[in-house]
Amino acid sequence: MRKKKRWIPVLLIAGVLGITTFLYIQSRPVNNMEASAPQSYSQALEFEAKQEALVQTIEVKGKSSYIRETAVYAPFAGTIQSWAVKEGEQISEGALLFEMETDDLRKQLAVKQANVDKMQTEQKIQQAVQSLAPDSSRTTAASVGEQEAFARYTDKETDKLQQKLDSINLAMLQNEIKETQELISEARYLAKADGIFLFDEKKEPKRVGEQELLGKIVDLTQLKMVATVGEYEVFQIKEGLPVDVRIDALPNDKLKGKVTEVSKFAKSGNDGVSKFEVTVELEPHDRLIAGLGLTGTIIVDQKDNALVVPTITVQRDGDDYFVYVLNGTEPEKRIVQIGIETAEQTEIIEGLQEGDKVVLQ
């Protein structure tokens, strides 16, 4: 028992010495040969600068809608006597859409015309009476008193004002007659464009208000996509740029388009970030209708033979861009000028040659 107790302190001391020696070795720095640059950079990622076709794009999302929609409004308040078109029917410009009742308008027209005739007759009678009346200008001042002369002058001026007022009222009434005649002529409402007719809310309404929206005529052959972009993308997008479009619900159906309008005014989104509308005109497609979700790829710039390197190798220092170029076994920092930039590749305009090896630091 005593021999075993003697070995226990010896074993404890040996264990402590072993642990101390291990920690000391681990804490020592590696030698210069092991930390040399060639070994370190031999494990760095290398990329070769090469000539490739480079395309810069911006992806946008939006919905399809019709380019040309012609609204149909009721020409006046009243009752629609009959409809000559059905929901979704293809119509031609000039075709009859509906016809409104005109009995009330024609009664109003008759009353207004009678009033005009009455006013014109009264004017003629008044002119005849004035022509038969004695000329007060020939009456001498001695034959009439001052008070009577003033009364005659007042009556004369009053007659002039009344005639002027009657002329104004007659002109206004004649204008009302003209407007009523125009409304009667619009009672037969003719289509102002070719396309498909769609009712607004209620199909074939009967009682309508003045200028009430009844429906619209849409041209199914011309559609557009309206998308929104941020303030950084809007300056890269120009009218006329080509767009590759796919229908979200039909991913295999692809079509072409082009930018036709870029909004000059921002709209604030729910997050407070400024958004700008971009309109893309779409080519005809037999499965494309309004309201579909679309994804467009706008080609903002492209070059057939661009000297490119991976974008992850290009770094920025203030206003300068630089890469690390492998010179033998050592990388050296080199200032470059960039051109087209995408998420994957960046064009190098100046500072590199084809075949140069760039390394990722």
C-alpha positions in Angstrom: 0.0 0.0 0.0 2.9 2.4 0.8 4.5 1.7 -2.6 1.3 2.6 -4.5 1.0 5.9 -2.6 4.6 6.8 -3.5 3.9 6.5 -7.3 0.8 8.8 -7.2 2.8 12.1 -6.8 5.3 11.0 -9.5 2.5 10.4 -12.0 0.9 13.7 -11.2 4.1 15.6 -11.8 4.7 13.8 -15.1 1.3 14.7 -16.3 1.7 18.4 -15.5 5.1 18.5 -17.3 3.6 16.8 -20.4 0.7 19.3 -20.7 3.0 22.3 -20.1 5.4 21.1 -22.9 2.5 20.6 -25.4 1.1 24.1 -24.7 4.6 25.6 -25.1 5.1 24.0 -28.5 1.7 25.1 -29.7 2.3 28.7 -28.7 5.6 29.0 -30.7 5.3 30.7 -34.2 5.9 28.7 -37.3 9.3 29.2 -38.9 9.9 31.6 -41.8 10.1 28.8 -44.4 6.6 27.6 -43.5 5.1 31.1 -43.6 6.7 32.1 -46.9 4.6 33.9 -49.5 4.9 31.3 -52.3 3.2 28.7 -50.1 0.5 31.1 -49.0 -0.4 32.4 -52.5 -0.1 29.0 -54.1 -3.4 28.3 -52.4 -5.1 31.6 -53.5 -7.9 31.5 -56.1 -6.6 32.5 -59.6 -8.6 33.8 -62.5 -7.6 34.6 -66.0 -8.5 37.9 -67.7 -10.2 36.9 -71.0 -12.3 38.2 -73.9 -16.0 37.4 -73.7 -19.4 38.7 -74.7 -20.7 40.7 -71.8 -24.4 41.7 -71.3 -25.6 44.0 -68.5 -29.2 43.5 -67.5 -31.8 44.7 -65.0 -34.6 42.4 -64.0 -38.0 44.0 -63.4 -41.5 42.7 -62.5 -44.9 44.0 -63.5 -48.3 43.1 -64.9 -49.6 43.1 -68.4 -52.2 45.7 -69.5 -53.7 47.0 -72.7 -52.0 49.9 -74.4 -55.1 51.3 -76.0 -58.3 51.5 -74.0 -61.1 53.7 -75.2 -63.6 54.7 -72.5 -67.3 54.8 -73.3 -69.3 57.4 -71.4 -73.1 58.2 -71.4 -73.5 61.4 -73.5 -76.3 62.7 -71.2 -78.5 61.6 -68.3 -81.4 59.5 -69.3 -82.6 56.0 -70.4 -80.8 53.7 -72.7 -83.4 52.5 -75.2 -81.4 49.5 -76.5 -78.0 47.9 -76.6 -76.5 46.8 -79.8 -73.3 45.1 -78.4 -72.7 42.2 -76.0 -69.9 41.8 -73.4 -66.6 40.7 -75.0 -67.9 41.3 -78.6 -65.4 42.3 -81.2 -66.5 45.6 -82.8 -65.3 48.0 -85.5 -64.9 51.8 -85.3 -68.2 53.4 -86.2 -70.4 50.5 -85.1 -73.5 51.2 -83.0 -73.1 50.5 -79.3 -76.3 51.7 -77.9 -79.2 54.2 -78.5 -80.7 56.5 -75.9 -84.3 57.8 -75.6 -84.6 61.4 -76.8 -88.3 62.3 -76.0 -87.5 64.6 -73.1 -84.7 66.3 -75.1 -87.0 66.9 -78.1 -89.6 68.4 -75.8 -87.0 70.7 -74.3 -85.8 71.6 -77.8 -89.4 72.5 -78.9 -89.9 74.8 -75.8 -86.5 76.6 -76.4 -87.3 77.1 -80.1 -90.7 78.6 -79.3 -89.1 81.0 -76.8 -86.6 82.0 -79.5 -89.3 82.7 -82.0 -91.2 84.8 -79.4 -88.1 86.8 -78.5 -87.3 87.5 -82.2 -91.0 88.6 -82.8 -90.9 91.0 -79.9 -87.7 92.5 -81.2 -89.3 93.1 -84.6 -92.3 94.8 -83.0 -90.1 97.0 -80.8 -88.1 98.0 -83.8 -91.3 98.9 -85.7 -92.6 101.0 -82.8 -89.4 102.9 -82.5 -89.4 103.7 -86.2 -92.9 105.2 -86.0 -92.2 107.2 -82.8 -91.5 111.0 -83.3 -87.9 112.0 -83.3 -87.3 113.6 -80.0 -84.1 115.1 -81.1 -86.0 117.6 -83.3 -88.0 118.9 -80.3 -86.6 122.3 -79.2 -85.6 122.9 -75.7 -88.2 125.6 -75.4 -91.1 123.2 -76.2 -90.3 120.8 -73.4 -89.3 121.3 -69.8 -86.0 120.1 -68.4 -87.7 117.4 -66.4 -89.5 116.0 -69.4 -86.3 116.0 -71.5 -84.5 114.1 -68.8 -87.3 111.5 -68.7 -87.1 111.0 -72.4 -83.4 110.5 -72.3 -83.7 108.0 -69.5 -86.4 106.0 -71.4 -84.2 106.0 -74.5 -81.2 104.6 -72.6 -83.3 102.1 -70.8 -84.6 100.8 -74.1 -81.1 100.4 -75.4 -80.1 98.4 -72.3 -83.2 96.2 -72.6 -82.5 95.5 -76.3 -78.9 94.6 -75.4 -80.1 92.3 -72.6 -82.7 90.7 -75.0 -80.0 90.1 -77.6 -77.8 88.3 -74.9 -80.6 86.2 -73.7 -81.5 85.3 -77.3 -77.9 84.3 -78.1 -77.8 82.1 -74.9 -81.0 80.4 -75.8 -79.9 79.7 -79.3 -76.7 78.2 -77.9 -78.7 75.9 -75.6 -80.7 74.8 -78.7 -77.5 73.9 -80.5 -76.2 71.9 -77.5 -79.5 70.1 -77.2 -79.4 69.2 -80.9 -75.9 67.8 -80.5 -77.0 65.7 -77.5 -79.9 64.3 -79.7 -77.4 63.5 -82.4 -75.2 61.6 -79.8 -78.1 59.5 -78.7 -77.0 56.9 -81.2 -73.6 56.2 -79.7 -71.0 54.9 -82.2 -67.8 53.1 -81.4 -64.7 55.4 -81.5 -62.2 52.5 -82.0 -61.8 48.9 -83.0 -61.5 46.2 -80.3 -63.3 44.2 -77.7 -66.2 45.9 -75.8 -66.2 45.3 -72.0 -68.8 46.7 -69.6 -67.6 48.6 -66.6 -69.5 47.2 -63.6 -73.1 46.6 -64.6 -74.0 44.9 -67.9 -76.4 46.7 -70.2 -77.5 49.4 -67.7 -80.8 51.3 -68.4 -80.8 54.5 -66.4 -77.5 56.4 -66.6 -76.1 59.7 -65.4 -74.4 62.3 -67.5 -70.8 61.2 -68.5 -71.2 58.0 -66.5 -68.6 55.4 -67.4 -70.4 52.5 -69.1 -67.5 50.4 -70.4 -64.4 50.4 -72.6 -63.1 49.2 -75.9 -59.7 47.5 -75.7 -57.3 46.5 -78.4 -56.2 43.0 -77.6 -53.4 43.1 -80.2 -51.4 45.7 -78.2 -50.3 45.1 -74.7 -47.7 46.5 -72.3 -46.0 45.7 -69.1 -45.7 48.4 -66.4 -42.9 47.8 -63.8 -41.2 49.9 -61.2 -37.5 50.3 -60.6 -35.4 52.1 -57.9 -33.5 55.4 -58.2 -30.2 53.6 -59.1 -31.7 51.6 -62.0 -33.8 54.3 -63.5 -30.7 56.2 -64.9 -29.5 53.1 -66.7 -32.8 52.5 -68.5 -33.5 54.3 -71.8 -36.4 54.3 -74.2 -35.9 51.8 -77.0 -33.9 49.3 -75.0 -34.8 45.6 -75.8 -36.4 43.5 -73.1 -36.8 39.7 -72.8 -40.1 38.9 -71.1 -41.5 35.7 -69.7 -45.0 35.1 -68.4 -44.8 34.0 -64.7 -47.7 31.5 -65.0 -46.3 30.2 -68.3 -42.5 30.1 -67.8 -41.9 28.4 -71.2 -43.7 31.1 -73.0 -41.2 33.9 -73.8 -41.7 37.1 -75.8 -39.9 40.2 -76.8 -40.5 43.8 -75.9 -38.9 47.3 -75.8 -38.9 50.2 -73.4 -41.3 52.9 -74.6 -41.4 55.2 -71.5 -39.4 55.9 -68.4 -41.2 58.0 -65.8 -39.6 61.3 -64.8 -41.5 61.5 -61.5 -41.0 59.2 -58.5 -43.7 57.4 -56.6 -43.1 56.6 -53.0 -43.6 52.9 -52.0 -44.9 51.5 -48.8 -41.4 51.4 -47.5 -40.8 55.1 -48.3 -38.3 54.3 -51.1 -38.7 56.2 -54.4 -40.0 54.1 -57.3 -40.1 55.0 -61.0 -42.5 53.4 -63.6 -41.1 51.8 -66.7 -43.4 50.9 -69.6 -42.5 48.1 -71.9 -44.4 47.5 -75.1 -44.9 43.8 -75.8 -45.1 41.9 -79.1 -48.4 40.1 -79.8 -48.8 36.7 -78.2 -51.8 34.4 -78.4 -51.8 33.5 -74.7 -51.1 37.0 -73.4 -54.0 38.8 -71.7 -54.2 41.7 -69.3 -53.5 41.2 -65.6 -50.8 38.5 -65.9 -47.6 38.7 -63.9 -44.5 39.3 -66.0 -40.8 39.3 -65.5 -38.7 41.3 -67.8 -34.9 41.4 -68.4 -33.9 44.8 -69.7 -30.6 44.7 -71.7 -29.1 48.0 -70.6 -25.6 47.5 -72.2 -23.7 44.8 -74.1 -20.4 44.2 -75.8 -19.3 41.3 -77.9 -15.5 41.3 -77.1 -15.0 42.6 -73.6 -11.9 41.9 -71.4 -13.5 40.6 -68.2 -12.6 39.3 -64.8 -14.8 38.0 -62.0 -16.5 40.8 -60.2 -15.4 39.5 -56.8 -11.8 40.2 -57.7 -12.4 43.9 -58.3 -12.0 46.1 -55.3 -12.5 49.7 -54.7 -10.4 52.3 -52.8 -12.1 55.7 -52.9 -12.6 56.6 -56.5 -10.1 54.0 -57.7 -10.7 50.3 -58.7 -7.9 47.8 -58.4 -7.2 44.1 -58.7 -4.3 41.9 -57.5 -2.3 40.5 -60.5 0.0 37.5 -60.1 3.5 38.6 -61.0 5.5 35.4 -60.8 4.7 34.0 -57.4 3.8 37.4 -55.8 0.6 39.3 -56.2 0.8 43.0 -57.0 -1.9 45.7 -56.7 -2.9 47.2 -60.0 -5.2 50.2 -60.6 -7.8 49.4 -63.4 -10.6 51.2 -65.2 -13.9 49.3 -65.4 -16.7 49.4 -67.9 -19.8 47.2 -67.9 -20.4 45.6 -64.5 -22.6 42.6 -63.7 -23.0 40.5 -60.6 -20.7 37.9 -62.1 -18.2 39.7 -64.4 -16.7 43.1 -64.8 -15.2 44.6 -67.9 -11.7 46.0 -67.6 -11.1 48.9 -70.0 -7.5 49.7 -68.9 -4.9 48.1 -66.6 -5.0 44.5 -67.7 -4.3 42.4 -70.8 -5.8 39.2 -71.9 -4.2 36.2 -70.1 -3.2 38.2 -67.0 -3.9 36.2 -63.8 -5.7 37.9 -61.0 -5.9 36.5 -57.5 -8.6 36.8 -54.9 -7.2 38.4 -51.7 
